[in-house]
Amino acid sequence: MEKRSMVRSLTAQSVACRRFSILEGSAMHEGTMLNCSNGGSYIEIDKPIDEGTILMVKSSGAPNNSASSEIPEGFRSVSLAEVRWSKIIDDDFMCRFGLGLKYFDE
């Protein structure tokens, strides 16, 4: 049963994220945003991040959306988001991690 209450827009956008913290030295993680909505997004990165972690997420440029030349609904170029869930994606080529993010309201 689908839990989502908002429609997801597919994309393949490069992103960079780091823990939102007052401490310096937080590592930057690069990855790809694969879908987004007004409430959150799904990204894949190369390092695990714990559920409940607050991230600052920044996209690199305009969205790459093969289905349309318009900006996908829910796309944010910079956002604060909470990691709601995390899963390992293990394939033959590399190990990466999928993160379900929930945006903080403006």
Contacts in CASP RR format, 6 or more apart in sequence:
PFRMAT RR
TARGET T0000
AUTHOR 0000-0000-0000
METHOD contacts of the structure
MODEL  1
MEKRSMVRSLTAQSVACRRFSILEGSAMHEGTMLNCSNGGSYIEIDKPID
EGTILMVKSSGAPNNSASSEIPEGFRSVSLAEVRWSKIIDDDFMCRFGLG
LKYFDE
4 37 0 8 1.000
6 37 0 8 1.000
6 38 0 8 1.000
6 39 0 8 1.000
6 40 0 8 1.000
7 37 0 8 1.000
7 73 0 8 1.000
8 35 0 8 1.000
8 36 0 8 1.000
8 37 0 8 1.000
8 42 0 8 1.000
9 35 0 8 1.000
9 36 0 8 1.000
9 37 0 8 1.000
9 65 0 8 1.000
9 72 0 8 1.000
9 73 0 8 1.000
9 74 0 8 1.000
9 75 0 8 1.000
10 34 0 8 1.000
10 35 0 8 1.000
10 65 0 8 1.000
10 66 0 8 1.000
10 67 0 8 1.000
10 72 0 8 1.000
11 33 0 8 1.000
11 34 0 8 1.000
11 35 0 8 1.000
11 36 0 8 1.000
11 63 0 8 1.000
11 64 0 8 1.000
11 65 0 8 1.000
11 72 0 8 1.000
11 75 0 8 1.000
12 32 0 8 1.000
12 33 0 8 1.000
12 34 0 8 1.000
12 64 0 8 1.000
12 65 0 8 1.000
12 66 0 8 1.000
13 32 0 8 1.000
13 33 0 8 1.000
13 59 0 8 1.000
13 60 0 8 1.000
13 61 0 8 1.000
13 63 0 8 1.000
13 64 0 8 1.000
13 75 0 8 1.000
14 30 0 8 1.000
14 31 0 8 1.000
14 32 0 8 1.000
14 33 0 8 1.000
14 59 0 8 1.000
14 60 0 8 1.000
14 61 0 8 1.000
14 64 0 8 1.000
15 30 0 8 1.000
15 31 0 8 1.000
15 32 0 8 1.000
15 33 0 8 1.000
15 43 0 8 1.000
15 57 0 8 1.000
15 58 0 8 1.000
15 59 0 8 1.000
15 60 0 8 1.000
16 28 0 8 1.000
16 29 0 8 1.000
16 30 0 8 1.000
16 31 0 8 1.000
16 57 0 8 1.000
16 58 0 8 1.000
16 60 0 8 1.000
17 28 0 8 1.000
17 29 0 8 1.000
17 31 0 8 1.000
17 43 0 8 1.000
17 45 0 8 1.000
17 55 0 8 1.000
17 56 0 8 1.000
17 57 0 8 1.000
17 58 0 8 1.000
18 26 0 8 1.000
18 27 0 8 1.000
18 28 0 8 1.000
18 29 0 8 1.000
18 55 0 8 1.000
18 56 0 8 1.000
19 26 0 8 1.000
19 27 0 8 1.000
19 49 0 8 1.000
19 53 0 8 1.000
19 54 0 8 1.000
19 55 0 8 1.000
19 56 0 8 1.000
20 54 0 8 1.000
20 55 0 8 1.000
20 56 0 8 1.000
20 80 0 8 1.000
27 47 0 8 1.000
29 45 0 8 1.000
29 46 0 8 1.000
29 47 0 8 1.000
29 49 0 8 1.000
30 45 0 8 1.000
30 46 0 8 1.000
31 43 0 8 1.000
31 44 0 8 1.000
31 45 0 8 1.000
31 46 0 8 1.000
32 43 0 8 1.000
32 44 0 8 1.000
33 41 0 8 1.000
33 42 0 8 1.000
33 43 0 8 1.000
33 57 0 8 1.000
33 59 0 8 1.000
34 42 0 8 1.000
34 43 0 8 1.000
34 44 0 8 1.000
35 41 0 8 1.000
35 42 0 8 1.000
36 42 0 8 1.000
36 72 0 8 1.000
36 73 0 8 1.000
36 74 0 8 1.000
36 75 0 8 1.000
36 76 0 8 1.000
37 73 0 8 1.000
37 74 0 8 1.000
38 73 0 8 1.000
38 74 0 8 1.000
38 103 0 8 1.000
39 74 0 8 1.000
39 102 0 8 1.000
39 103 0 8 1.000
40 74 0 8 1.000
40 81 0 8 1.000
40 100 0 8 1.000
40 101 0 8 1.000
40 102 0 8 1.000
40 103 0 8 1.000
41 57 0 8 1.000
41 74 0 8 1.000
41 76 0 8 1.000
41 81 0 8 1.000
41 100 0 8 1.000
41 101 0 8 1.000
41 103 0 8 1.000
42 98 0 8 1.000
42 99 0 8 1.000
42 100 0 8 1.000
42 101 0 8 1.000
43 57 0 8 1.000
43 98 0 8 1.000
43 99 0 8 1.000
43 100 0 8 1.000
43 101 0 8 1.000
44 89 0 8 1.000
44 96 0 8 1.000
44 97 0 8 1.000
44 98 0 8 1.000
44 99 0 8 1.000
45 96 0 8 1.000
45 97 0 8 1.000
45 98 0 8 1.000
45 99 0 8 1.000
46 94 0 8 1.000
46 95 0 8 1.000
46 96 0 8 1.000
46 97 0 8 1.000
47 97 0 8 1.000
48 86 0 8 1.000
48 88 0 8 1.000
48 97 0 8 1.000
49 55 0 8 1.000
49 83 0 8 1.000
49 86 0 8 1.000
49 97 0 8 1.000
49 99 0 8 1.000
50 83 0 8 1.000
50 86 0 8 1.000
51 83 0 8 1.000
51 84 0 8 1.000
51 85 0 8 1.000
51 86 0 8 1.000
52 82 0 8 1.000
52 83 0 8 1.000
52 84 0 8 1.000
53 82 0 8 1.000
53 83 0 8 1.000
54 80 0 8 1.000
54 81 0 8 1.000
54 82 0 8 1.000
54 83 0 8 1.000
54 104 0 8 1.000
55 80 0 8 1.000
55 81 0 8 1.000
55 82 0 8 1.000
55 83 0 8 1.000
55 101 0 8 1.000
56 78 0 8 1.000
56 79 0 8 1.000
56 80 0 8 1.000
57 76 0 8 1.000
57 78 0 8 1.000
57 79 0 8 1.000
57 80 0 8 1.000
57 81 0 8 1.000
57 101 0 8 1.000
58 77 0 8 1.000
58 78 0 8 1.000
59 75 0 8 1.000
59 76 0 8 1.000
59 77 0 8 1.000
59 78 0 8 1.000
61 77 0 8 1.000
62 71 0 8 1.000
63 71 0 8 1.000
63 72 0 8 1.000
63 75 0 8 1.000
65 71 0 8 1.000
65 72 0 8 1.000
76 103 0 8 1.000
79 103 0 8 1.000
79 104 0 8 1.000
80 103 0 8 1.000
80 104 0 8 1.000
81 101 0 8 1.000
81 102 0 8 1.000
81 103 0 8 1.000
81 104 0 8 1.000
82 101 0 8 1.000
82 102 0 8 1.000
82 104 0 8 1.000
83 99 0 8 1.000
83 100 0 8 1.000
83 101 0 8 1.000
84 100 0 8 1.000
84 101 0 8 1.000
84 102 0 8 1.000
85 99 0 8 1.000
85 100 0 8 1.000
86 97 0 8 1.000
86 98 0 8 1.000
86 99 0 8 1.000
86 100 0 8 1.000
87 97 0 8 1.000
87 98 0 8 1.000
88 95 0 8 1.000
88 96 0 8 1.000
88 97 0 8 1.000
88 98 0 8 1.000
89 95 0 8 1.000
89 96 0 8 1.000
89 97 0 8 1.000
89 98 0 8 1.000
END
